[in-house]
Amino acid sequence: MDLKARLVEQALAEGFVACRICRPWDVPEVPARLEAFVQAGFHGQMAWMEDRMAWRGNPAALWPEAKSVIMLAESYAPEHDPLAVLEHPEKAAISVYAQGRDYHDIVKKRLKRLARWLIEQEPCEVKVFVDTAPVPEKALAQASGLGWQGKHTNVVSRDWGNWAFLGSVFTTLDLEADRAEVDHCGSCTACQDICPTDAFPAPYQLDGRRCISYLTIEHKGPVALELRGKLGNRIYGCDDCLAACPWNKFAVQASDMRYHGALRDAADLAELAGLDDAAFRARFSGSPVKRIGRDRFVRNVLYAIGNSGVAALRGPAQGLVDDPDPAVADAARWAVERLAQV
């Protein structure tokens, strides 16, 4: 087999579900799309999207010496119905991708092993990226043929659905590029129809300021009153638009069971509301949840308590009305007021 064929074989052996190749300059549409997104204010408080637009809009500028981008997908498809927890308002709904170990660590180690293998086959330079650098991974995924950006703006594949992490290996090797994927969403609007906050102003457009994943993870301070009631019991991320995609009938089982970890079984909101900083850090050690910190996490828990309709949860909320963090205290007062009407 030639190098490319062996590379794909090695990637699959590492646990990736797909491996495709494109050029760093194969996404000329990204700068205009990114500028329109930022100009519309859809990025909300994510100032880093605006600060690094030059790199994020042009992968070739990130590392000018790179000639090829190896795009990889790793499945984290759930073994259960990720929306079932929404029927239990006293429980906490945490996005599937964050229920186990932090994917950044797992995917990056896998990428590094693949990169080392590539260097052993043919001397070259490599750089690996997984969601922590200004790389337009979704656009590169479509340019490489890995999948296409669906109407929910996430990458979808006819081979593995949309439950996948993306990673990339930039290299100075001149590898044969694959054909770009085309859109297969058709007339389907399932992902848009299911969104609790109407975060899609149009197909293929996402207003981050209304997205529950953004609101529970990236947004600092109090969430707008008009949106709090729409959060339900989602305290970290949201899976609704992903779960609704009909292409998930082809979802591939996750190769690493560490993604299906200790947080799969939903915790009681009352228990989570009582976490102080030390207990929060201990509880979510090694989890993506840890990155938002105790205050933002408990704020989210209190919104869920206020939405629960469970009178017994008023006590845990009452105990936080004087919390040192203003957003937590505000959320506690809001939850107490809501449950007073139950």
N, C-alpha and C positions, 0 to 999 in steps of 0.2 A: 504493500500500500504506500501511496505517497504521504508526505508529511501531513497534509490537511486531513486525509482520511484517518490517519493514526491519531491525530489530535482530537477529532470527534470521538473516536473510540475511547481514548483515554478520558475525555471529559465525562462520557457516560459511565465509565468505570468508577469515576470519582463520586458519582451520585447525581450529577446534573441530568435534567430530563431532555435538554436540547443544547446544541452548540452551533452557532452560525457566525459568519464573518462578513464585515463590511469595512469601508474606509472611513477614517475620521472625518472626511469632508463630504460624506454621503447624506448629510442632513441640512441642506441649505435653507430649508423652510423654518428651522428652529429660531433664529434671531427675531424674525418678524412675529412669530407666535408668542415668544417669550415677552417681547416688548408690549404686545397687545394685552397679554395677561397682566403684566405689571401696571400698565397705564390704566387698566380698568379697576385696579385696586384689588384684584382677586387674590393676591398673595397675603393680604391682611398684615399681620405683624411679622411675617417672615422676611425681614429686611435683607437677609443674606441672598435672597433670590434677585434683588435689585442690585446689591453691591457687587455681585460677581457675574453680571449678565454677559460680559465679553467672553468669559471662559465658558459659561454654561451654554451660550448660544453657538459656540464654535469649538467643537472638540479638537480640531486640528491646532488651535491656538494653545490648548492645554499642554500639549507636548508635540511640538512641530516635527520632531524626528520620527514620530510614529507613522507607520505605513498601513497598518491593519488594526482593526478592533475585533477581538474575539468576544462575542456576546454569549452569555450563558444564562440558563434558567434553572432554578432549583425549586422543586415543588414543596409546598407546605400544606397541601390539600387536607382539610379536616376529615376526621373519621366519623364525625357526627354532624347533625344539623346545626350550623352556627347561629341560627336565628331562634332556636328553641328556647334559649334562656330569656328571650324577650317576653315570654309568656309567664315568667316568674319575677314579678316586679320587686320582690324582696331580695333578689339575688343581683350580683354584679356581672354585667356583660363586658368582657374584655375581648378585644379583637383576636381572631385566631392566630395571627402572626406573632402575637405577644404572649401567648399562653405557655410557651416553653423558654428555652434558652435564647439569648439575643442572637438573631440571625446574622448580625454584622460579624460576630466572632466566628461562627460556623462557616459561613459562605467565604469569608476572607481567607481562612485557613485552607479551604478547598481550592480557591483560586490560586493561592501561593504554591500549593503542591503542583497544580497543573502548569503554572508558569515555570517552576523549576524543571519539570519534565520537558517542557518545550525548549528551554535553554540547553538541556542535555542532548536533545536531538539535533539542534542546530544553533550555534552560538548567536545570541541576539540580546537586545535589551528589552525589558518588559516593565510595565507598571500595572498594578491591579487596583480596581476600584469597586466599592460596593456601597452606594448610597451616601457616602460621606464626603464626596468631592463634587465640584461643579460639572458633572457629566450628564448630558441629556440621555439617560439610559433608555427611556421609553422610545424616543425617536430612533436611537441607534438600534434598538431591538427590532423595530419595524424595517429599518433599512437593511438589516442583516437577514431578514426573513424569519426571525425568531417568532414573531407574532405581529399583531397590529394594535394600535391604540384604539380601544373601543369607545363607545359613546360615553362611558364613565371615565374616560381618559387613562384607564389602566390597560396594560398589555394583555391581549387575549390570543389564544392559540386554538386552532382546530384539533391539535394533538394533545394538549394538556390543560385546556380551560384557562382560568385567570388566577389560580392560586399558586403564584410562583414569585420567588425573589429573583432579582436580576443582578448580575455581576458582569464585569468586563475585564479583559486583559488587553491592554494596549501594547503593541510590539513593533519593533523596527523591521520585522520580517515582512516581506511582500507576499502575503497569502492570497489565494484565489477567493474573491468575494462571492457571496451567495446572492441570489435574487431577492429583492425586497418583497415583503408580504403586502398583500392588498387587503382592503377592508372587507369583512364578512359579516358585519352587523345587520345588513339589510334593513328591513323596516322595524326591527325589534326595538322597543323602548323600555324593556323590563327594568334596566338599571336606573333609568330616570324616574320611572313611575313609582318605584319603591322608596326613593329617597325621602326620609322623614322631614327634611328641612328645605326641600326644593332647592338643592345646591347646584343644579344644572340649569343655567339660564338658556342653554341650547345644546343640542347634541355635540359631543366632543368638547364642551366647555364646562369648566368647574369653577364656581365661585367659592374659593377656599374659606371665605369669611362665614359661609353658611354650612360648610362641611363638618360633620360631627367629629371626624378624625382630627381635623384642624382645631376645632373648638376644645376638644378634650386633651390634646397633646401640645399644640403649639401656642394656643392663645393664652396670654397672661392676663390676670385680673378677672373681674366679673364677666360672665357671659351675658349678652343682651337678654333682657326679660322676655322678648318675643320668641327667643330660641330655647330657653331653658326647658320649657314644657315639652319640646320636641325631642329632647335628648333621651327620654325614657330612662332605662337603667343602664345605658351605655356609658361606662366610666373611663374607658381607654380605647379610642378608635371606634370604628364602625365597619361591619361586614355586609351591610344590606345590599349595596350595589354589586358587590362581587358575588354574593350568594345567589343573586337573581339571574345571573348570566346563564343562558341555556347551554353555552358551550362547555359548561362544567360537567356535562354528561361524559366528557372525555378526560376528566381530571385524572392525573396520575398520582398514585399513592406517594406520600412523602418518603424519601429514602432514609431520612434521619429522624428517629423517634424523639429526639431532644426537642423538636418543635412542638410536640404534643406533651407538654410537661405538667408541672404541678398546678397550673392555673386553669386547666381544662374544666375541672369541677368548680362551678361558680361559687364564690364565697358570699356569705351573708353581708348585706350592706351595714348592718348594725356593728358587726365585728370590724369591718374596714374603717368605719367612722372613728373608731377609738384608737387608731394607730398614731403614735407620736413619731417623731423623725427617726429615732433609733429603730423602733419596731418596723417602720416602713422600709427602711434600708435593709434590714435583716430579712423581711418577708419577700422582697423583690430583688434580692441579690442575684446578679446574672441574668436578670430579665430586662427587656426593653422598657418596661413600666418604670423602672427606677429613674430613668432620665428626666421625668417630669417633676420629681421631688414630692415630698409629703404634702405640702400645702396645695398644690394644684390637684393632686390626686384626691385629697379629702374634699376639696371644693367640688370635684366631679361626683364623688360619693354622695354629698349632700344634695346636689341637684337630683340624683337618682332617688334619694330618700323622699324628696319633695314630690317627685312624680309617682311614687309607689302606691299612694292611696292606702298605705298600711299605718293605722293609727299608732301601733306599738313602736314605730320608728321615730315618733316625735321626741321621745326621751333622748336618744343619741344625738339628735339634731339640737335639742335645747342645750345640751352640754357644751356645744361649740359656738354659741352665739357671742361669746366674749373671747373667741380665739385671737391670738396675737396677729394672725394674718388677716388683713381686711377682707380679702376675697372669700376666705373661709367663713369668717363671721357673717358676711353678707349672705352667703349661700345658706348658712345655718338659719338665719332669721327668715329667709325666703321659704325654706323647707318647713319650718315650724308654722308659719302662716298658712301654707298650703294644707298641711295636715290638720290644722285646727278646723278645717271645713269638712273633714271626713266624718 
